[in-house]
Amino acid sequence: MAINLRVKAILILFVVGFASSFADGDAVSAKCNNKSRLVNIRYWIDGVEKGLLSAVTAKFGPYPLFEKKSRKLPVVSTDPLNGCSELSSKVSQSVALSTRGDCEYTTKGKVAQSGGAAALIVMNNIEALEEMSCSKNETDLDITIPVVMILKSGGDILNKAVEARNRVEVQVYLAKRSVIDLSNSSIWVISLATLIIASVWPDLIPHEKSDEEYDELSPKESSAATAKDDSENDILDISVVGAVVFVIAASAFLLLLYFFMSSWFIKVLIIMFVIGGSEGIYYCLTGLLLRRCGNARQIHIKLPLVGEFYVIRTLLWLACFGFAVFWVLTRFRSYSWIGQDILGICFMIRVLQIIRLPNIKVATALLCCAFCYDIFWVFISKEIFQESVMVVVASGDKSGGENLPMLLRIPRFKDPLSGFDMIGFGDILFPGLLVSFCYRYDKANKRGFINGYFFWLTIGYGIGLFLTYLALYLMEMGQPALLYLVPCTLGVAVLLSLFRGELRNLWNYDFESDGQQPAEA
């Protein structure tokens, strides 16, 4: 059932290769790059305040002001009501109200602006808020008024009141956002928990001692089982050269995705993710369940052509693979993020048992390269490609409606556009390699929480992830999470070891030469 170590290493490279940028799930384009923001519309009819309606901003034009600075303005329906041609009614210093359809959203914005409107409210024809973007050939985006979309029910309320010749006034303003909400708090907790569990995983599962009695009764079968377990516990130690090559290869793969991304390309990645994810679930379940089953896990039958057939292991592997296939078949459903996160978490736990750092020297090479990689492809690549390569790939603009699977994602529960907060696997795996090393180092040298490194690096990771969200909140654009995570993990490890006078030991540390072996998974 186990995948060969070389195959695993290649799979890890391609699955994790570009998934190291923190993204917020909003597509970005060079011409029409506003983030969709939630808007509140407070309305009055004949001077009496009636309530609050929800709306969402367009991908173009300025945002409305916040509540304290926004003005109460009268509402006027456009004539024609679709707002696609020159208006015959006066909308000067008013909020124009038009229906959706018959022309581009940008056309409606330009027509309302030319009529002197202070803002435009587009009434949707369904009970939903949708993204108002620009056409592909749009060249003139000189729109200086806010354009927002309102739900059909809210539009009906305003339009009927205007048609009844009531005095309708609205105050259109941006809804306040929070640095921390339920969705990004969940991502923070899941990411931190995954990193901790993957680091301490060898101590969460029983060792092979449970099979000793069985080994004595059946030496031959025990030998076969031990060989099988050894193949599952293969470990790949990274070298300095390997760390640099890994990041270079990841950059090459990112460019490949950028230039050739399509729906079929994404489906290939999905297949690879299914293989890695099902292998991860199988590994986790066999560790937690089968090793507690004693001799039951060795039950097997002999079949013609096939040979020995381990019943429980095979059934469990089929169940794991079936779960992954179920996720593929339901990946467009609203609940698909649950299966994707389970597959992703188990995959990352497995990766951190396969790949290990031998010392801080290799950790410094890997994380510094990853640090530069993330910053370059998120920020600096804009100067070369006129857009952020990492953000374009992560947003999946060219994926034909397919979503990239190499992300943990949680829906924004209060987002009218049903967006997601996301974090790439690399933002957990790269720091996780260092945190896992520190846990093994602390254990080998019998360090406690306070005088060890694992505890402090875990706290540093949590702070770094919080800083990523804070930067995302302040800058309103996709952030390279490793820009914050690397200083908060590697920086903490180096400074702490310097303060303790242990940097030289950590820099050239070798578990074998110190009489210690890395803990077996």
C-alpha positions as CSV (number, residue, x, y, z in Angstrom):
1,M,0.0,0.0,0.0
2,A,2.9,2.4,0.7
3,I,4.2,4.7,-1.9
4,N,7.9,4.5,-2.7
5,L,10.0,7.2,-1.0
6,R,11.2,8.8,-4.2
7,V,7.7,8.9,-5.6
8,K,6.5,10.5,-2.3
9,A,9.3,13.1,-2.5
10,I,8.3,14.0,-6.1
11,L,4.6,14.2,-5.1
12,I,5.4,16.5,-2.2
13,L,7.5,18.8,-4.5
14,F,4.6,19.3,-6.9
15,V,1.8,19.5,-4.4
16,V,3.6,21.9,-2.1
17,G,5.7,23.6,-4.7
18,F,3.7,26.8,-5.1
19,A,1.3,26.5,-2.1
20,S,3.2,28.8,0.2
21,S,1.4,32.1,-0.2
22,F,-1.4,33.2,2.1
23,A,-4.4,34.2,-0.1
24,D,-7.9,35.5,0.7
25,G,-9.7,33.8,-2.2
26,D,-10.5,36.9,-4.3
27,A,-9.6,37.0,-7.9
28,V,-7.4,39.9,-9.0
29,S,-7.0,41.4,-12.4
30,A,-4.8,44.3,-13.6
31,K,-7.7,46.4,-14.9
32,C,-10.4,45.7,-12.4
33,N,-8.8,44.9,-9.1
34,N,-11.1,46.1,-6.2
35,K,-11.8,43.6,-3.5
36,S,-15.5,43.0,-3.1
37,R,-16.5,44.6,0.2
38,L,-19.7,44.4,2.2
39,V,-21.8,47.6,2.2
40,N,-24.6,48.7,4.5
41,I,-27.4,50.8,3.1
42,R,-29.5,52.5,5.8
43,Y,-32.7,53.8,4.3
44,W,-35.5,56.3,5.2
45,I,-39.0,56.6,3.7
46,D,-40.7,59.9,4.1
47,G,-38.2,60.8,6.9
48,V,-38.7,57.6,8.9
49,E,-35.8,55.2,9.2
50,K,-36.9,51.8,8.1
51,G,-33.9,49.6,8.4
52,L,-30.6,48.3,7.0
53,L,-30.0,46.6,3.7
54,S,-26.9,44.6,2.6
55,A,-25.0,45.3,-0.6
56,V,-21.5,44.6,-2.1
57,T,-19.0,46.8,-3.9
58,A,-18.0,46.4,-7.6
59,K,-14.6,45.5,-8.8
60,F,-14.2,49.0,-10.1
61,G,-14.7,52.5,-8.9
62,P,-14.0,53.9,-5.4
63,Y,-15.4,52.3,-2.2
64,P,-18.1,54.1,-0.3
65,L,-17.0,56.0,2.8
66,F,-17.4,54.7,6.3
67,E,-20.5,55.5,8.2
68,K,-19.3,58.6,10.1
69,K,-18.3,60.3,6.8
70,S,-21.0,59.2,4.5
71,R,-24.0,61.4,3.7
72,K,-27.7,60.8,3.6
73,L,-28.8,61.3,-0.1
74,P,-32.1,61.0,-2.0
75,V,-32.7,58.0,-4.2
76,V,-33.8,58.4,-7.9
77,S,-34.6,55.6,-10.3
78,T,-32.8,55.9,-13.6
79,D,-34.8,56.4,-16.8
80,P,-34.4,54.0,-18.6
81,L,-34.4,51.8,-15.5
82,N,-31.6,49.5,-16.8
83,G,-29.3,52.5,-16.7
84,C,-27.6,51.6,-20.0
85,S,-28.2,54.7,-22.1
86,E,-28.3,58.5,-21.5
87,L,-30.7,59.3,-18.7
88,S,-33.7,61.4,-19.2
89,S,-34.4,61.9,-15.5
90,K,-32.2,64.0,-13.2
91,V,-30.0,62.1,-10.8
92,S,-27.7,65.0,-9.8
93,Q,-26.4,64.7,-6.2
94,S,-28.6,61.6,-5.8
95,V,-28.1,57.9,-5.5
96,A,-29.1,56.4,-8.8
97,L,-31.1,53.1,-8.8
98,S,-31.0,50.8,-11.8
99,T,-31.7,47.1,-12.6
100,R,-29.2,44.5,-13.5
101,G,-28.8,43.4,-17.1
102,D,-28.8,44.6,-20.8
103,C,-25.3,46.1,-20.6
104,E,-22.0,45.9,-18.7
105,Y,-21.8,47.1,-15.1
106,T,-19.1,49.6,-16.1
107,T,-21.5,51.1,-18.6
108,K,-24.1,51.6,-15.9
109,G,-21.5,53.2,-13.8
110,K,-20.4,55.6,-16.5
111,V,-24.0,56.5,-17.4
112,A,-24.9,57.3,-13.8
113,Q,-21.7,59.3,-13.3
114,S,-22.4,61.3,-16.5
115,G,-25.9,62.1,-15.1
116,G,-24.3,63.6,-11.9
117,A,-25.1,60.7,-9.5
118,A,-23.2,60.5,-6.3
119,A,-23.4,56.7,-6.3
120,L,-25.2,53.8,-8.2
121,I,-27.2,51.0,-6.6
122,V,-27.7,48.0,-9.0
123,M,-30.7,45.9,-8.1
124,N,-30.0,42.2,-8.6
125,N,-32.7,40.0,-10.2
126,I,-32.1,37.2,-7.7
127,E,-31.8,36.9,-3.9
128,A,-28.0,36.9,-4.0
129,L,-25.1,39.3,-4.1
130,E,-22.7,38.7,-7.1
131,E,-19.4,40.0,-8.2
132,M,-19.6,43.0,-10.5
133,S,-16.5,42.9,-12.7
134,C,-15.4,44.5,-15.9
135,S,-15.5,43.1,-19.5
136,K,-12.4,41.5,-20.9
137,N,-11.9,44.3,-23.4
138,E,-12.5,47.1,-21.0
139,T,-10.0,49.9,-21.5
140,D,-11.6,53.0,-20.0
141,L,-12.3,52.7,-16.3
142,D,-12.7,56.4,-15.4
143,I,-15.5,55.8,-12.9
144,T,-15.3,58.0,-9.9
145,I,-18.5,57.1,-8.1
146,P,-19.2,54.0,-5.9
147,V,-21.2,51.2,-7.6
148,V,-22.8,48.6,-5.4
149,M,-25.2,45.7,-5.9
150,I,-28.2,45.1,-3.6
151,L,-30.3,41.9,-3.1
152,K,-33.5,41.6,-5.1
153,S,-35.6,42.0,-2.0
154,G,-33.8,45.2,-1.0
155,G,-34.0,46.6,-4.5
156,D,-37.8,45.9,-4.6
157,I,-38.3,47.8,-1.3
158,L,-36.4,50.9,-2.6
159,N,-37.9,50.8,-6.1
160,K,-41.5,50.4,-5.0
161,A,-41.1,53.3,-2.6
162,V,-39.7,55.5,-5.3
163,E,-42.4,54.5,-7.8
164,A,-45.0,55.4,-5.1
165,R,-43.5,58.9,-5.1
166,N,-42.4,58.6,-1.5
167,R,-39.3,60.5,-0.4
168,V,-36.6,57.8,-0.2
169,E,-33.2,58.5,1.2
170,V,-30.2,56.3,1.8
171,Q,-26.9,56.3,3.5
172,V,-24.4,54.0,1.7
173,Y,-21.3,53.1,3.7
174,L,-18.7,50.4,4.1
175,A,-19.4,47.8,6.8
176,K,-16.8,47.6,9.4
177,R,-14.4,44.6,9.2
178,S,-12.7,42.8,12.0
179,V,-9.1,41.7,12.1
180,I,-10.2,38.5,13.7
181,D,-13.4,36.7,12.8
182,L,-14.7,33.1,13.0
183,S,-13.2,32.0,9.6
184,N,-9.7,33.3,10.0
185,S,-9.7,32.4,13.7
186,S,-10.5,28.8,12.6
187,I,-7.7,28.9,10.0
188,W,-5.3,30.1,12.7
189,V,-6.4,27.3,15.1
190,I,-6.3,24.5,12.4
191,S,-2.9,25.6,11.1
192,L,-1.3,25.8,14.6
193,A,-2.9,22.5,15.6
194,T,-1.7,20.7,12.4
195,L,1.8,22.0,13.1
196,I,1.8,20.8,16.7
197,I,0.2,17.4,16.0
198,A,2.6,16.7,13.1
199,S,5.6,17.6,15.3
200,V,4.6,15.4,18.2
201,W,3.0,12.6,16.1
202,P,5.6,9.9,16.9
203,D,4.6,10.2,20.6
204,L,0.9,10.1,19.8
205,I,0.9,6.6,18.4
206,P,2.1,3.4,20.1
207,H,5.5,1.9,19.0
208,E,5.9,-1.5,17.6
209,K,6.2,-3.1,21.1
210,S,2.5,-4.1,20.9
211,D,3.6,-6.7,18.3
212,E,6.3,-8.5,20.3
213,E,4.1,-11.4,21.4
214,Y,3.0,-11.9,17.9
215,D,6.6,-11.8,16.7
216,E,7.5,-14.6,19.0
217,L,4.7,-16.8,17.8
218,S,5.2,-16.2,14.1
219,P,8.8,-15.0,13.3
220,K,8.4,-15.3,9.6
221,E,5.3,-13.2,9.3
222,S,6.6,-10.7,11.8
223,S,9.7,-10.2,9.6
224,A,7.5,-9.4,6.7
225,A,5.4,-7.0,8.8
226,T,8.5,-5.2,10.1
227,A,9.8,-4.8,6.6
228,K,6.5,-3.3,5.6
229,D,6.5,-0.9,8.6
230,D,10.0,0.2,7.8
231,S,9.0,1.0,4.2
232,E,6.2,3.2,5.6
233,N,8.6,5.0,7.9
234,D,11.1,6.0,5.4
235,I,12.7,9.4,6.2
236,L,14.2,11.9,3.8
237,D,16.8,14.2,5.3
238,I,17.2,17.5,3.5
239,S,20.6,18.9,2.8
240,V,21.6,22.6,2.2
241,V,21.9,21.8,-1.6
242,G,18.6,20.0,-1.5
243,A,16.8,22.9,0.2
244,V,18.0,25.3,-2.5
245,V,17.1,22.9,-5.3
246,F,13.7,22.4,-3.8
247,V,12.9,26.1,-3.9
248,I,14.3,26.6,-7.4
249,A,12.1,23.6,-8.6
250,A,9.1,25.1,-6.8
251,S,9.7,28.4,-8.7
252,A,9.9,26.6,-12.0
253,F,6.7,24.7,-11.2
254,L,4.9,28.0,-10.2
255,L,5.9,29.5,-13.6
256,L,4.6,26.4,-15.3
257,L,1.3,26.9,-13.6
258,Y,1.2,30.6,-14.4
259,F,1.8,30.1,-18.1
260,F,-0.1,26.9,-18.8
261,M,-2.8,26.8,-16.1
262,S,-6.1,25.3,-17.4
263,S,-8.9,23.1,-16.2
264,W,-7.0,19.9,-17.3
265,F,-3.9,21.1,-15.5
266,I,-5.8,21.6,-12.3
267,K,-7.4,18.2,-12.7
268,V,-3.9,16.7,-12.8
269,L,-3.1,18.5,-9.6
270,I,-6.3,17.2,-8.1
271,I,-5.3,13.6,-9.0
272,M,-1.9,14.2,-7.3
273,F,-3.7,15.7,-4.3
274,V,-6.0,12.7,-4.0
275,I,-3.0,10.3,-4.0
276,G,-1.2,12.3,-1.4
277,G,-4.3,13.0,0.7
278,S,-5.5,9.4,0.7
279,E,-2.0,8.2,1.6
280,G,-2.0,10.7,4.4
281,I,-5.3,9.6,5.8
282,Y,-4.2,5.9,5.6
283,Y,-1.0,6.7,7.4
284,C,-2.8,8.6,10.2
285,L,-5.5,5.9,10.7
286,T,-3.0,3.0,10.6
287,G,-1.0,4.8,13.3
288,L,-4.0,5.6,15.5
289,L,-6.1,2.5,15.0
290,L,-4.3,-0.5,13.6
291,R,-1.4,-0.4,16.0
292,R,-3.9,-0.6,18.8
293,C,-5.4,-3.7,17.3
294,G,-2.5,-5.9,18.1
295,N,-2.4,-9.1,16.1
296,A,-5.6,-8.2,14.2
297,R,-3.8,-6.0,11.9
298,Q,-1.8,-9.0,10.6
299,I,-4.8,-11.0,9.5
300,H,-4.3,-12.0,5.9
301,I,-5.4,-14.5,3.3
302,K,-3.6,-15.9,0.3
303,L,-5.1,-15.3,-3.1
304,P,-4.0,-16.7,-6.4
305,L,-1.8,-14.3,-8.4
306,V,-2.1,-11.6,-5.7
307,G,-0.4,-13.5,-2.9
308,E,-0.8,-12.4,0.7
309,F,-3.8,-10.1,1.2
310,Y,-3.8,-8.1,4.5
311,V,-7.6,-7.7,5.0
312,I,-7.8,-4.9,7.5
313,R,-5.1,-2.8,5.9
314,T,-6.6,-3.2,2.5
315,L,-10.1,-2.4,3.6
316,L,-8.8,0.7,5.4
317,W,-6.8,1.9,2.4
318,L,-9.9,1.4,0.1
319,A,-11.9,3.5,2.6
320,C,-9.4,6.3,2.6
321,F,-9.1,6.3,-1.2
322,G,-12.9,6.2,-1.4
323,F,-13.1,9.3,0.9
324,A,-10.7,11.1,-1.4
325,V,-12.7,10.1,-4.5
326,F,-15.9,11.3,-2.8
327,W,-14.3,14.7,-2.2
328,V,-13.4,14.9,-5.9
329,L,-17.0,14.1,-7.0
330,T,-18.4,16.7,-4.6
331,R,-15.7,19.3,-4.8
332,F,-18.1,22.0,-6.0
333,R,-20.6,21.5,-3.2
334,S,-20.7,24.0,-0.4
335,Y,-19.4,21.5,2.1
336,S,-16.4,20.3,0.0
337,W,-14.0,22.4,2.1
338,I,-14.4,20.0,5.0
339,G,-13.1,17.0,2.9
340,Q,-10.3,19.1,1.4
341,D,-9.1,20.2,4.8
342,I,-9.1,16.7,6.2
343,L,-7.1,15.4,3.2
344,G,-4.8,18.3,3.5
345,I,-4.2,18.1,7.2
346,C,-3.4,14.3,7.0
347,F,-1.2,14.9,4.0
348,M,0.9,17.5,5.9
349,I,1.2,15.2,8.9
350,R,2.5,12.5,6.6
351,V,4.9,14.9,4.9
352,L,6.4,16.1,8.2
353,Q,7.1,12.4,9.1
354,I,8.9,11.8,5.7
355,I,10.9,15.0,5.4
356,R,13.1,16.1,8.3
357,L,15.7,18.7,9.0
358,P,19.0,17.5,10.5
359,N,20.0,20.9,12.0
360,I,19.6,24.6,12.1
361,K,22.0,25.1,9.2
362,V,19.8,23.3,6.8
363,A,16.7,25.0,8.3
364,T,18.3,28.4,7.7
365,A,19.0,27.6,4.1
366,L,15.5,26.2,3.4
367,L,13.5,28.9,5.2
368,C,15.6,31.8,3.9
369,C,15.2,30.5,0.3
370,A,11.4,30.0,1.0
371,F,11.2,33.5,2.5
372,C,12.8,35.1,-0.6
373,Y,10.7,32.8,-2.9
374,D,7.4,34.0,-1.3
375,I,8.2,37.7,-1.4
376,F,9.5,37.6,-4.9
377,W,6.5,35.7,-6.4
378,V,3.9,37.7,-4.5
379,F,5.3,41.3,-4.7
380,I,8.4,41.6,-7.0
381,S,6.9,39.5,-9.8
382,K,4.4,42.3,-10.4
383,E,7.3,44.4,-11.9
384,I,8.1,41.7,-14.4
385,F,4.8,40.2,-15.3
386,Q,2.6,43.2,-14.6
387,E,0.7,41.1,-12.0
388,S,1.5,39.0,-9.0
389,V,2.3,35.5,-10.2
390,M,1.5,33.9,-6.9
391,V,-1.8,35.6,-6.4
392,V,-2.9,34.9,-10.0
393,V,-2.1,31.2,-9.6
394,A,-3.6,31.0,-6.1
395,S,-6.8,32.7,-7.2
396,G,-7.2,30.3,-10.1
397,D,-8.3,32.9,-12.7
398,K,-7.3,30.6,-15.6
399,S,-8.4,27.3,-14.0
400,G,-11.7,27.0,-15.9
401,G,-13.8,27.1,-12.7
402,E,-11.7,24.5,-10.9
403,N,-10.3,25.3,-7.4
404,L,-6.7,24.6,-6.5
405,P,-6.7,21.8,-3.9
406,M,-3.3,22.6,-2.1
407,L,-4.9,24.9,0.4
408,L,-6.7,24.7,3.7
409,R,-9.8,26.9,3.4
410,I,-12.7,28.0,5.6
411,P,-15.7,29.8,4.3
412,R,-16.2,33.4,5.4
413,F,-19.4,32.9,7.2
414,K,-20.5,36.5,7.0
415,D,-19.4,37.1,3.4
416,P,-22.3,37.8,1.1
417,L,-20.2,36.5,-1.8
418,S,-19.3,33.2,0.0
419,G,-15.6,33.7,-0.2
420,F,-13.0,31.8,1.7
421,D,-10.1,32.4,4.0
422,M,-7.2,30.2,2.9
423,I,-3.6,29.3,3.7
424,G,-1.2,27.4,1.5
425,F,0.3,24.1,2.6
426,G,3.8,25.6,2.4
427,D,2.9,28.1,5.1
428,I,2.5,25.2,7.5
429,L,5.1,22.8,6.1
430,F,8.1,25.1,5.8
431,P,7.9,26.4,9.4
432,G,6.7,22.9,10.5
433,L,10.0,21.3,9.4
434,L,11.8,23.6,11.9
435,V,9.3,23.2,14.7
436,S,9.4,19.4,14.3
437,F,13.2,19.4,14.4
438,C,13.1,21.5,17.6
439,Y,10.6,19.0,19.2
440,R,12.9,16.1,18.4
441,Y,15.9,18.1,19.7
442,D,14.1,18.9,22.9
443,K,13.1,15.3,23.4
444,A,16.6,13.9,22.6
445,N,18.2,16.3,25.1
446,K,15.5,16.0,27.7
447,R,14.4,19.7,27.5
448,G,11.3,21.0,29.1
449,F,8.9,23.5,27.6
450,I,10.5,26.6,29.1
451,N,14.2,25.6,28.5
452,G,13.5,24.0,25.2
453,Y,12.8,25.4,21.7
454,F,9.5,23.7,20.6
455,F,7.2,25.7,22.9
456,W,8.7,29.0,22.0
457,L,8.7,28.3,18.2
458,T,5.1,27.2,18.4
459,I,4.2,30.5,20.0
460,G,6.2,32.3,17.4
461,Y,4.3,30.6,14.6
462,G,1.0,31.6,16.1
463,I,2.2,35.2,16.4
464,G,3.5,35.1,12.8
465,L,0.2,33.9,11.4
466,F,-1.6,36.6,13.4
467,L,0.7,39.2,11.9
468,T,-0.2,37.8,8.4
469,Y,-3.9,38.4,9.0
470,L,-3.2,41.8,10.4
471,A,-1.2,42.7,7.2
472,L,-4.0,41.3,5.1
473,Y,-6.5,43.4,7.0
474,L,-4.4,46.6,6.6
475,M,-3.2,46.2,3.0
476,E,-6.3,44.4,1.6
477,M,-4.2,42.2,-0.7
478,G,-2.8,38.7,-0.7
479,Q,0.2,38.4,1.6
480,P,3.3,36.2,1.5
481,A,2.8,34.5,4.9
482,L,6.4,33.4,5.1
483,L,7.4,37.0,5.2
484,Y,6.0,36.9,8.8
485,L,6.3,33.3,9.7
486,V,10.0,32.8,9.0
487,P,11.2,35.6,11.3
488,C,8.8,34.4,14.0
489,T,10.1,30.9,13.9
490,L,13.6,30.7,12.5
491,G,14.4,34.1,14.0
492,V,13.2,33.0,17.4
493,A,15.3,29.8,17.2
494,V,18.5,31.6,16.2
495,L,18.1,34.4,18.8
496,L,17.1,32.0,21.6
497,S,20.1,29.7,20.8
498,L,22.4,32.7,20.7
499,F,21.2,33.8,24.1
500,R,21.7,30.3,25.5
501,G,25.1,29.9,23.8
502,E,23.8,26.8,21.9
503,L,23.8,28.1,18.3
504,R,27.0,26.2,17.3
505,N,25.5,23.0,18.6
506,L,22.2,23.5,16.8
507,W,23.9,24.6,13.7
508,N,25.8,21.4,13.2
509,Y,23.6,19.1,15.2
510,D,23.5,15.4,14.3
511,F,21.2,13.0,16.1
512,E,23.3,10.0,15.3
513,S,26.6,11.5,16.5
514,D,24.9,12.5,19.7
515,G,23.8,9.0,20.3
516,Q,20.3,9.8,19.4
517,Q,18.1,8.7,16.5
518,P,15.2,10.7,15.2
519,A,12.0,9.3,16.7
520,E,10.3,6.8,14.4
521,A,6.9,7.6,13.1
